[in-house]
């Protein structure tokens, strides 16, 4: 029988182990997933999404004011021009002031909306001072990620079956777990170049503010910069065939040292060993 001291030691070891597990989970939490009864945008995980959310809030205010104004006009017309109050209809056919007003005011509203909209479009269009490029290619029905600036290796990302998900990645929600995630370092501007191999696909990640329709034979550009580590998810947003709903997007954001280690592992797996390493590994020549 284990004494009280032994139980205390076991309790301390269990607590330390639990803290270690919690710390590792906290280092890369599972974020960017939808929640039950979610009504609003997902949390903004990038500067681009923060601007998208700000524009959305501005448009919501403008649209609400327009709806209130139109509702007030309707209520006024119903009570003011009711048949009991106006048994004889008016014969007015034109009103110059009203016609000018309902032409000029919508133009001014559209111009007011267009200015921040175009600013946002140009802000998210091209990457400024990107650290490196990731080429995203949509296939029927999976994604591939090429890293031309990191040694020119490629990673294919397929959805996991439900049985494999439960065994390998039970913390990932169903229909979102993949065998290989797109891996990027945190706090780094990454240029995204998108294309497709067969049909049109949509590379969309919730919370990143990016939605790129990738088309065969064409290249679309965007960028992301994720400040915090974790797992982020999206899905194909362009109907591309019978397995369209089974090609999720998974992005794993890690620290810069961890990303460098991951790159070296992928380069070794792809056989991309630098010439210096090959020379150092070769036996000395006989003299």
C-alpha positions as CSV (number, residue, x, y, z in Angstrom):
1,X,0.0,0.0,0.0
2,X,1.3,3.4,-0.9
3,X,1.7,5.8,2.0
4,X,0.6,9.4,2.3
5,X,4.0,10.6,1.3
6,X,4.0,8.4,-1.8
7,X,0.5,9.6,-2.7
8,X,1.7,13.2,-2.3
9,X,4.7,12.6,-4.6
10,X,2.4,11.0,-7.2
11,X,0.0,13.9,-6.9
12,X,2.8,16.4,-7.4
13,X,4.2,14.5,-10.4
14,X,0.7,14.3,-11.9
15,X,0.2,18.0,-11.5
16,X,3.5,18.8,-13.1
17,X,2.7,16.5,-16.0
18,X,-0.7,18.1,-16.3
19,X,0.9,21.5,-16.4
20,X,3.3,20.3,-19.1
21,X,0.5,19.1,-21.2
22,X,-1.5,22.2,-20.7
23,X,1.5,24.3,-21.5
24,X,2.1,22.5,-24.8
25,X,-1.6,22.8,-25.7
26,X,-1.6,26.4,-24.8
27,X,1.5,26.9,-27.1
28,X,-0.5,25.8,-30.1
29,X,-4.2,25.9,-29.3
30,X,-6.9,24.8,-31.6
31,X,-8.5,28.1,-32.7
32,X,-10.4,29.5,-35.7
33,X,-13.2,26.9,-35.5
34,X,-16.9,27.7,-35.6
35,X,-18.9,27.4,-32.3
36,X,-22.5,26.5,-31.5
37,X,-24.9,29.4,-31.9
38,X,-22.3,31.6,-33.4
39,X,-23.9,34.7,-34.9
40,X,-21.1,37.1,-35.7
41,X,-17.8,37.1,-37.5
42,X,-15.1,34.7,-36.1
43,X,-12.4,36.5,-34.0
44,X,-10.0,38.4,-36.1
45,X,-6.6,36.6,-36.2
46,X,-4.8,38.8,-38.7
47,X,-4.5,42.6,-39.3
48,X,-6.4,42.1,-42.6
49,X,-9.4,40.5,-40.8
50,X,-9.4,43.4,-38.3
51,X,-9.9,45.8,-41.1
52,X,-12.5,43.6,-42.7
53,X,-14.4,43.6,-39.4
54,X,-14.1,47.4,-39.0
55,X,-15.5,47.9,-42.5
56,X,-18.3,45.5,-41.7
57,X,-19.2,47.4,-38.6
58,X,-19.2,50.7,-40.5
59,X,-21.5,49.3,-43.2
60,X,-23.8,47.8,-40.6
61,X,-24.3,51.3,-39.1
62,X,-24.9,52.8,-42.5
63,X,-27.4,50.1,-43.5
64,X,-29.2,50.4,-40.2
65,X,-29.6,54.1,-40.6
66,X,-31.0,53.7,-44.1
67,X,-33.4,51.0,-42.9
68,X,-34.7,53.3,-40.1
69,X,-35.0,56.2,-42.5
70,X,-37.0,54.1,-45.0
71,X,-39.2,52.7,-42.3
72,X,-39.9,56.2,-40.9
73,X,-41.0,57.3,-44.4
74,X,-43.3,54.3,-44.8
75,X,-44.9,54.9,-41.4
76,X,-45.3,58.6,-42.2
77,X,-46.9,57.8,-45.6
78,X,-49.3,55.2,-44.1
79,X,-50.7,57.7,-41.5
80,X,-50.3,60.9,-43.4
81,X,-51.9,59.8,-46.7
82,X,-54.4,57.3,-45.4
83,X,-57.7,57.1,-47.4
84,X,-59.7,58.4,-44.4
85,X,-57.6,61.5,-44.2
86,X,-57.3,62.0,-48.0
87,X,-60.5,61.0,-49.7
88,X,-59.4,62.8,-52.8
89,X,-56.0,61.7,-54.0
90,X,-53.4,64.3,-54.8
91,X,-52.6,65.0,-58.4
92,X,-48.9,65.9,-57.8
93,X,-46.7,64.2,-60.5
94,X,-43.2,65.8,-60.1
95,X,-41.1,67.2,-57.3
96,X,-37.8,68.5,-58.4
97,X,-36.3,68.7,-54.9
98,X,-37.2,65.1,-54.0
99,X,-35.9,63.8,-57.4
100,X,-32.6,65.6,-56.9
101,X,-32.3,64.4,-53.3
102,X,-33.0,60.7,-54.0
103,X,-30.4,60.8,-56.8
104,X,-27.6,62.8,-55.0
105,X,-27.9,61.2,-51.6
106,X,-27.4,57.6,-52.7
107,X,-24.4,58.7,-54.8
108,X,-22.8,60.4,-51.7
109,X,-23.5,57.3,-49.6
110,X,-21.9,55.0,-52.2
111,X,-18.8,57.3,-52.5
112,X,-18.6,57.3,-48.7
113,X,-18.6,53.4,-48.7
114,X,-16.3,53.1,-51.7
115,X,-13.4,55.0,-50.1
116,X,-12.7,52.5,-47.2
117,X,-13.7,49.6,-49.4
118,X,-11.0,50.3,-52.1
119,X,-8.5,51.0,-49.3
120,X,-9.2,47.5,-47.9
121,X,-9.0,45.9,-51.3
122,X,-5.6,47.4,-52.1
123,X,-4.4,46.6,-48.5
124,X,-5.2,42.9,-48.9
125,X,-4.2,42.6,-52.6
126,X,-0.4,42.6,-52.6
127,X,2.0,41.6,-49.8
128,X,4.5,44.3,-48.9
129,X,7.9,43.0,-47.6
130,X,6.8,39.4,-47.5
131,X,9.3,37.0,-45.9
132,X,8.6,34.2,-48.3
133,X,6.0,32.8,-50.6
134,X,3.7,29.8,-50.3
135,X,2.0,28.5,-53.5
136,X,-1.4,27.0,-52.8
137,X,-2.8,24.6,-55.4
138,X,-6.3,23.2,-55.2
139,X,-6.9,19.7,-56.4
140,X,-9.9,17.4,-56.5
141,X,-10.1,17.1,-53.5
142,X,-7.1,18.2,-51.5
143,X,-4.6,21.0,-51.2
144,X,-0.9,21.2,-51.9
145,X,1.5,23.8,-50.5
146,X,4.8,24.6,-52.2
147,X,7.6,26.4,-50.5
148,X,9.8,27.7,-53.3
149,X,11.8,30.1,-51.0
150,X,12.5,27.4,-48.4
151,X,14.1,24.8,-50.6
152,X,11.3,24.2,-53.1
153,X,9.5,21.3,-51.4
154,X,5.8,20.5,-51.4
155,X,3.3,19.3,-48.8
156,X,0.0,17.6,-49.7
157,X,-2.9,18.1,-47.3
158,X,-5.7,15.5,-47.3
159,X,-8.6,15.2,-45.0
160,X,-8.3,12.5,-42.3
161,X,-11.0,9.9,-42.0
162,X,-13.0,10.0,-38.8
163,X,-11.3,6.9,-37.5
164,X,-7.8,8.4,-38.1
165,X,-8.9,11.7,-36.7
166,X,-10.0,10.1,-33.4
167,X,-6.7,8.2,-33.2
168,X,-4.2,10.8,-34.3
169,X,-5.8,14.3,-33.7
170,X,-8.8,13.9,-31.4
171,X,-8.6,17.6,-30.4
172,X,-9.4,18.7,-34.0
173,X,-13.1,19.0,-34.9
174,X,-14.5,16.5,-37.4
175,X,-14.2,17.3,-41.1
176,X,-11.3,19.8,-40.3
177,X,-8.4,17.4,-39.5
178,X,-5.8,16.8,-42.2
179,X,-2.7,14.7,-42.4
180,X,-0.4,17.6,-43.2
181,X,-1.1,21.2,-42.3
182,X,0.3,24.3,-44.0
183,X,2.9,25.5,-41.5
184,X,4.0,29.1,-41.2
185,X,5.9,31.1,-38.6
186,X,4.0,33.5,-36.4
187,X,4.3,37.3,-36.8
188,X,5.6,36.9,-40.4
189,X,4.1,38.3,-43.6
190,X,3.6,35.4,-46.0
191,X,2.7,35.9,-49.6
192,X,0.0,33.5,-50.8
193,X,0.0,32.6,-54.5
194,X,-3.1,30.5,-55.4
195,X,-3.9,28.4,-58.4
196,X,-5.7,25.1,-59.2
197,X,-4.9,21.9,-61.0
198,X,-8.3,20.8,-62.3
199,X,-11.3,23.0,-61.4
200,X,-12.0,26.2,-59.5
201,X,-11.5,26.0,-55.8
202,X,-11.7,28.6,-53.0
203,X,-9.0,29.0,-50.4
204,X,-10.8,30.5,-47.5
205,X,-9.6,30.6,-43.9
206,X,-12.0,32.0,-41.2
207,X,-10.5,34.7,-39.2
208,X,-7.7,35.5,-41.7
209,X,-9.8,37.8,-43.8
210,X,-8.6,36.0,-47.0
211,X,-10.8,34.3,-49.6
212,X,-9.0,33.5,-52.9
213,X,-10.7,31.8,-55.8
214,X,-8.0,29.7,-57.3
215,X,-8.4,29.0,-61.1
216,X,-6.5,26.6,-63.4
217,X,-4.0,28.5,-65.5
218,X,-4.1,31.7,-63.4
219,X,-2.4,33.0,-60.3
220,X,-4.1,35.0,-57.5
221,X,-2.1,36.7,-54.9
222,X,-2.9,37.5,-51.2
223,X,-1.1,37.6,-47.9
224,X,-1.5,36.6,-44.3
225,X,0.3,37.6,-41.0
226,X,-0.8,35.6,-38.0
227,X,0.6,37.0,-34.7
228,X,-0.3,34.0,-32.4
229,X,0.6,30.3,-32.6
230,X,-2.1,27.7,-33.0
231,X,-4.2,25.7,-35.4
232,X,-6.4,27.7,-37.8
233,X,-9.0,26.2,-40.1
234,X,-11.0,27.0,-43.3
235,X,-12.7,25.2,-46.1
236,X,-13.0,25.2,-49.8
237,X,-15.6,27.9,-50.7
238,X,-16.0,27.2,-54.4
239,X,-18.2,24.2,-55.4
240,X,-15.7,22.0,-57.1
241,X,-17.2,18.5,-57.3
242,X,-18.8,15.7,-55.2
243,X,-16.1,15.9,-52.5
244,X,-16.1,19.7,-52.3
245,X,-17.1,19.6,-48.6
246,X,-14.3,17.2,-47.7
247,X,-11.2,19.4,-48.5
248,X,-10.6,21.4,-45.4
249,X,-7.8,24.0,-45.0
250,X,-5.6,23.6,-41.9
251,X,-2.9,26.2,-41.1
252,X,-0.4,25.6,-38.2
253,X,1.3,28.7,-36.9
254,X,4.5,28.0,-34.9
255,X,7.5,29.9,-33.6
256,X,10.3,30.8,-36.0
257,X,12.8,28.3,-34.5
258,X,10.1,25.5,-34.7
259,X,9.3,26.5,-38.3
260,X,13.0,26.3,-39.3
261,X,13.2,22.8,-37.8
262,X,10.0,21.8,-39.7
263,X,11.6,23.1,-43.0
264,X,14.8,21.1,-42.4
265,X,12.7,18.0,-41.8
266,X,10.7,18.5,-45.0
267,X,13.9,19.2,-47.0
268,X,15.5,16.0,-45.7
269,X,12.3,14.0,-46.5
270,X,12.3,15.4,-50.0
271,X,16.0,14.7,-50.5
272,X,16.9,18.3,-50.7
273,X,20.2,18.1,-48.8
274,X,22.5,21.1,-49.3
275,X,25.7,20.4,-51.2
276,X,27.8,21.4,-48.2
277,X,26.2,18.7,-46.1
278,X,26.8,16.1,-48.8
279,X,30.5,17.1,-49.1
280,X,30.9,17.0,-45.3
281,X,29.2,13.6,-45.1
282,X,31.4,12.1,-47.9
283,X,34.5,10.0,-46.8
284,X,37.8,11.6,-47.5
285,X,39.5,10.6,-50.7
286,X,42.4,8.2,-50.7
287,X,45.7,9.9,-51.3
